């Protein structure tokens, strides 16, 4: 069990840090977590899924994004 208190970030503070960061991170309930880089197999899978979804939803008012889109 850690004896150090957790530092909770506001979404705005997290985004300010993330814009300047050299690494990817994720924000969850006030905490910031470093994210590992994806390998080739993962990226091929994501590309295939995004392509398939985009083809299926082309005639609908939907947008398909890859995993690098920041959302709130």
C-alpha positions in Angstrom: 0.0 0.0 0.0 1.4 3.4 -1.0 2.0 6.0 1.7 2.1 8.9 -0.8 -1.2 10.7 -1.3 -2.7 10.7 -4.8 -2.7 13.9 -6.8 -6.0 14.4 -8.5 -6.0 16.5 -11.7 -8.8 18.4 -13.2 -9.6 17.6 -16.9 -8.2 21.0 -17.9 -5.0 20.4 -16.0 -4.6 17.0 -17.6 -5.1 18.4 -21.1 -2.5 21.1 -20.5 0.0 18.5 -19.4 -0.9 16.1 -22.3 -0.4 18.8 -24.9 3.2 19.2 -23.9 3.9 15.5 -23.1 6.3 13.4 -25.2 4.4 10.2 -24.3 0.8 9.1 -24.5 -1.3 9.1 -21.3 -4.9 8.5 -20.3 -7.1 10.4 -17.8 -9.4 8.5 -15.5 -11.2 9.9 -12.5 -8.6 12.6 -11.7 -5.6 10.4 -12.3 -3.1 10.3 -15.2 -1.8 7.0 -16.5 1.1 6.5 -18.9 0.1 4.4 -21.9 2.4 1.9 -23.7 3.0 2.2 -27.4 1.1 -0.3 -29.6 2.8 -2.9 -31.7 2.4 -3.7 -35.4 -0.2 -6.5 -34.9 -2.4 -4.1 -32.9 -2.1 -1.3 -35.5 -3.0 -3.7 -38.3 -6.1 -4.8 -36.4 -7.1 -1.2 -35.7 -6.7 -0.3 -39.3 -8.8 -3.2 -40.5 -11.6 -2.5 -37.9 -11.7 1.3 -38.8 -11.8 0.5 -42.5 -14.6 -2.0 -42.0 -16.7 0.3 -39.8 -16.2 3.2 -42.1 -17.3 1.2 -45.1 -20.4 0.0 -43.3 -21.3 3.5 -42.0 -20.5 5.5 -45.1 -24.1 6.3 -45.9 -25.0 7.3 -42.3 -24.3 10.4 -40.3 -21.5 8.7 -38.4 -17.8 9.3 -38.2 -15.2 6.6 -37.6 -11.9 7.6 -35.9 -8.8 5.6 -35.0 -7.6 5.3 -31.4 -5.6 8.6 -31.6 -8.7 10.9 -31.3 -9.0 12.7 -28.0 -12.5 12.6 -26.6 -14.2 13.7 -23.5 
